[in-house]
């Protein structure tokens, strides 16, 4: 057993990593091997996320950021004080990503509706699933319209426009639908939304709404429990797919 190395909490990132590749989960979360590099695409998405988060934080206190100020946040966040090598793929480089970020942040800024009241940004939640470690996360955005309707949203960047089916199956939004109860909201009264900034030639801000039922949440609990049980049993195995080419754990994986 690896009880001493089991995490003290669960998260969407852990669950999605295990589902994508159980061996990567072991290398990253159990053995805690430092990644050989950081994918520029991953760093790009995180930096865009921080830029938008900074915008919402300022809006929350009655201020606003211009697109050029958001780009400054992006530039600072891209490296994030981390000495890990930033590795570029698919013909990208730092200059091309800055240009893409500038386009995407301008699109986000233009699409923002100032009449919507922002009531929470990066709100921490925690809930229990039986005797499992607590499930923790952060809700990107909580907003309220003029009629009092509450919406929680998750922001992503994507290479292409998402489909309606993808938002209805999004596990992170299902976790949000449970997490809102810990924040004092009634899950069935809260709208869920996926906000996607596309990295297409002409970026778009795509907003897709969805809901979750008690059955959806029960299935989520069942999935998390099965993943946790597999982790406890050390069910770690290689799952090869297109992600392998950009995986920062390639060397220890090759020794498996």
C-alpha positions in Angstrom: 0.0 0.0 0.0 1.1 3.6 -0.6 -1.0 5.1 2.2 1.7 7.5 3.4 1.9 9.0 -0.1 -1.8 9.4 -0.7 -3.0 13.1 -1.1 -4.7 14.8 1.7 -7.4 16.1 -0.6 -8.9 15.5 -4.1 -9.4 17.9 -6.9 -10.7 18.1 -10.5 -7.0 18.2 -11.7 -6.2 15.0 -9.9 -9.2 13.1 -11.2 -8.8 14.3 -14.8 -5.1 13.5 -14.7 -5.8 9.9 -13.5 -8.5 9.5 -16.1 -6.1 10.7 -18.8 -3.2 8.5 -17.7 -2.9 6.6 -14.4 0.9 6.4 -14.8 1.2 10.2 -15.1 -0.9 10.5 -12.0 1.6 8.3 -10.1 4.6 10.2 -11.3 3.1 13.6 -10.7 1.1 13.2 -7.5 2.4 10.1 -5.7 6.2 10.1 -6.6 6.0 13.9 -7.0 8.7 13.9 -9.7 9.4 17.5 -11.0 8.3 17.9 -14.6 11.2 18.1 -17.1 9.6 21.1 -18.8 6.4 23.1 -18.9 4.3 23.0 -22.0 4.0 26.5 -23.4 0.4 25.7 -24.3 -0.4 24.9 -20.7 1.5 28.0 -19.5 -0.4 30.1 -22.0 -3.8 28.9 -20.8 -2.8 29.5 -17.2 -1.6 33.0 -18.0 -4.8 33.9 -19.9 -6.7 32.6 -16.9 -4.8 34.8 -14.5 -5.4 37.8 -16.8 -9.1 37.3 -16.9 -9.1 36.6 -13.1 -7.3 39.9 -12.5 -10.0 41.6 -14.7 -12.8 40.2 -12.6 -11.1 41.0 -9.3 -10.7 44.6 -10.4 -14.3 44.7 -11.6 -15.4 43.3 -8.2 -14.0 46.3 -6.4 -15.5 48.8 -8.9 -12.4 49.2 -11.1 -11.5 47.9 -14.5 -8.5 46.8 -16.5 -7.9 47.8 -20.1 -6.8 45.1 -22.6 -3.2 46.3 -22.5 -3.2 46.0 -18.7 -4.6 42.5 -19.0 -1.7 41.7 -21.4 0.8 43.0 -18.8 -0.7 40.4 -16.4 -0.4 37.7 -19.0 3.3 38.5 -19.6 4.1 38.4 -15.9 2.1 35.2 -15.4 3.5 33.3 -18.4 6.8 32.5 -16.6 5.3 32.9 -13.1 8.8 33.0 -11.5 9.3 29.4 -12.4 12.7 28.2 -13.7 11.3 25.2 -15.4 12.0 25.2 -19.1 9.1 26.5 -21.2 8.9 24.2 -24.2 7.0 25.3 -27.4 5.2 22.9 -29.8 3.3 23.2 -33.1 5.4 26.1 -34.4 4.6 28.4 -31.5 7.1 30.7 -29.9 6.9 33.4 -27.2 6.3 36.2 -29.6 3.5 34.4 -31.4 1.8 33.5 -28.2 1.9 37.1 -27.0 0.2 38.2 -30.2 -2.4 35.5 -29.8 -2.9 36.5 -26.1 -3.4 40.2 -27.2 -6.1 39.1 -29.7 -7.9 36.9 -27.2 -7.9 39.3 -24.4 -9.2 42.0 -26.6 -12.1 39.7 -27.6 -12.8 38.9 -24.0 -12.8 42.6 -23.0 -15.2 43.4 -25.9 -17.6 40.6 -24.9 -17.8 41.5 -21.2 -21.2 42.7 -20.1 -20.7 45.4 -17.5 -24.3 45.2 -16.4 -23.7 41.8 -14.9 -22.8 41.9 -11.2 -19.7 40.0 -10.3 -20.1 38.6 -6.7 -17.2 36.1 -6.5 -13.9 35.4 -8.1 -11.7 32.3 -7.5 -14.0 31.2 -4.7 -12.7 28.2 -2.7 -15.0 25.3 -2.0 -14.7 22.0 -0.2 -17.1 19.1 0.2 -17.0 15.5 1.4 -17.7 12.3 -0.4 -18.2 9.8 2.3 -14.9 8.8 3.9 -12.8 10.0 1.0 -10.4 12.9 1.5 -12.1 16.3 1.0 -12.7 17.4 -2.6 -11.4 21.0 -3.0 -11.5 23.5 -5.8 -12.0 27.1 -6.9 -14.9 28.5 -8.8 -13.6 31.0 -11.4 -16.5 33.3 -11.4 -19.9 33.8 -9.7 -22.2 36.4 -11.1 -25.7 37.7 -10.7 -28.0 39.2 -13.3 -30.6 41.9 -12.7 -33.3 39.3 -11.9 -31.2 37.7 -9.1 -30.2 34.6 -11.1 -26.8 33.2 -10.0 -24.4 31.8 -12.6 -21.1 30.1 -11.9 -18.7 29.9 -14.8 -15.4 28.2 -15.6 -13.0 29.8 -18.1 -11.0 27.7 -20.6 -8.9 28.3 -23.6 -9.3 25.9 -26.5 -7.9 25.3 -30.0 -11.4 25.1 -31.4 -15.0 26.0 -30.6 -16.5 23.6 -28.0 -19.6 21.6 -28.8 -22.9 21.7 -26.8 -22.3 18.1 -25.9 -19.0 18.8 -24.3 -20.4 21.3 -21.8 -23.1 18.9 -20.7 -20.4 16.3 -19.9 -17.9 18.7 -18.3 -16.7 17.2 -15.0 -15.4 20.5 -13.6 -18.8 22.1 -13.9 -20.3 19.1 -12.2 -17.9 19.6 -9.3 -19.0 23.3 -9.3 -22.6 22.2 -9.0 -21.7 20.4 -5.8 -19.3 23.1 -4.6 -21.8 25.9 -4.7 -23.8 24.3 -1.9 -20.7 24.7 0.4 -20.8 28.4 -0.5 -24.4 28.7 0.6 -26.3 28.3 -2.7 -28.9 25.8 -3.7 -27.4 23.7 -6.5 -30.6 23.4 -8.6 -31.1 27.2 -8.5 -27.6 28.0 -9.9 -26.9 28.1 -13.7 -23.6 26.6 -14.9 -21.6 28.1 -17.8 -18.5 27.2 -19.7 -16.7 30.3 -21.0 -14.2 29.4 -23.8 -11.7 31.8 -25.4 -10.7 30.1 -28.6 -7.2 30.2 -30.0 -8.5 30.1 -33.6 -7.2 32.5 -36.3 -10.0 34.8 -35.3 -10.5 34.2 -31.6 -14.0 34.0 -30.2 -15.6 34.2 -26.8 -18.0 31.3 -26.6 -20.4 30.9 -23.6 -22.3 27.6 -23.2 -24.8 27.1 -20.5 -25.8 23.9 -18.8 -27.4 22.4 -15.7 -26.8 19.4 -13.5 -29.3 17.1 -11.7 -29.0 15.0 -8.6 -28.3 12.0 -10.8 -25.4 13.8 -12.5 -23.9 14.6 -9.1 -24.4 11.1 -7.9 -22.6 9.8 -10.9 -19.8 12.2 -10.2 -19.5 11.0 -6.7 -19.4 7.4 -8.0 -16.7 8.3 -10.5 -14.5 10.0 -7.9 -14.9 7.1 -5.5 -13.8 4.6 -8.2 -10.8 6.7 -9.1 -9.8 6.9 -5.4 -10.2 3.2 -4.9 -8.0 2.6 -7.9 -5.3 5.0 -6.5 -5.5 3.2 -3.2 -4.9 -0.2 -5.0 -2.0 1.3 -6.9 -3.7 0.8 -10.2 -1.2 2.8 -12.2 -0.6 1.9 -15.8 0.4 3.6 -19.1 -2.2 5.1 -21.3 -0.7 6.0 -24.6 -2.3 8.7 -26.9 -1.4 12.0 -28.5 -0.8 13.6 -25.1 2.5 11.6 -24.8 4.4 13.8 -27.3 4.0 16.8 -25.0 4.2 15.0 -21.6 6.9 16.4 -19.3 7.2 13.0 -17.6 8.4 11.2 -20.7 11.7 10.0 -19.2 10.4 8.4 -16.0 7.5 7.0 -18.0 10.0 5.3 -20.4 11.6 3.6 -17.4 8.3 2.1 -16.3 
